[in-house]
């Protein structure tokens, strides 16, 4: 029968039984004890028998009294016997009238205990069933990927701890879902990039050889046409190289890299002479564990974008510093330009593949940067103000974790 009831009704019935049964047993035991005790205390019949026998004894004593003192003692005893008989009759009357009153009082007490027990059972059932019902509903929300309510629910403090843990679990699951979707999306992009690079490279190789031969043998009347072929085939070759780089994760030997030395070397070879570039490297920086060529290529892409953004104010500021965080120590490479800036609605999309506003661009430069950071278990950060410039930060974990080098590229996670 209980199985046909709801959870809260079953809980209420169980708690009520645990409260009602002891209350009923205690009340009945108390009533029976009081009634039995009063019955034993009621000695009216015994006192009446004692009075009748006492009267006969007193009559005999009077007939044999020798003096006035004997008569007085007999009279005092007779009076005391009469008073005892009267008190016994009074107590017997009160006990006979008090038993029904005590039964009524016991019934009222049982009713009061029953009411209090029902209230306590109802309160406890609500305190337990409501949070549990809420948490069951939350599991359905987590299964569907919907956000959990942020408001504080009812119930004991332990339920609030459980709610907090479920919220943390939901955030972790949501982050995992986003990471899985992003990983699938990037893998699809990389696969298409590999195919495009392959399709471009196959015909480009003989085309480039043919153009080089034409440049050596063609006459002046066709030199301009050959130059166009040479520049456009070179642009296609660079595009194919970008697709190939994005189509595969960074590969090569892993070592400890001095980011200060890397930044100085890359800025010298990448930033053109007409752009002022201030480089600031903090002292005693730890190394990072990674691939020098991949990190150098990522920083080169950042610097090239920054140079192209500095039309009116050709100034760059590059800094390398240390950051202490709860996750550990990180080396931060920041590149700031004084260009036109990036619109807020585009700021999050600049790291996506094929997103570009440059004519002839592939939109893969920053995508390769992010992919490199993910492979090195690092992150990218961006700040930009329209008309004032943009700052891009590459955050890399410092060397020191003995497992980092072995984990590199083995289990990249999207940041």
Buried (B, 14 or more C-beta within 10 A) or exposed (E): EEEEEEEBEBBBBBBBEEBBEEBBEBBEEBBEEBBEEBEEEBBBEEBBEBBEEBBEBBEEBEEEEEEEEEEEEBEEBBEEBEEBBEEBBEBBEBBEEBBEEBEEBBEEBBEEBBEEBBEBBBEBBBBBBBBBEBBEEBEEBBEEEEEBEEEEBEBEEEBBEBBEEBBEEBEEEBEEEEEEEBBEEBEEBBEBBBEBBEEBBEEBEEBBEEBEEBEEEBEEEEEEEBEEBBEEBEEBBEBBBBBBBBBEBBEEEBEBBBBBBBBBBBBEEBBEEEBEBEBEBEEEBBBBBBBBEBBBBBBBBBBBBBBEBBEEBBBBBBBBBBBEEEEEBBBBBBBBBBBBBBEEEEBEEBBBBEBBEEEEBBBBBBBBBBBBBBBBBBBBEBBBEEEEBBBBBBBBBBBEBEEBEEEBBEEBEBB
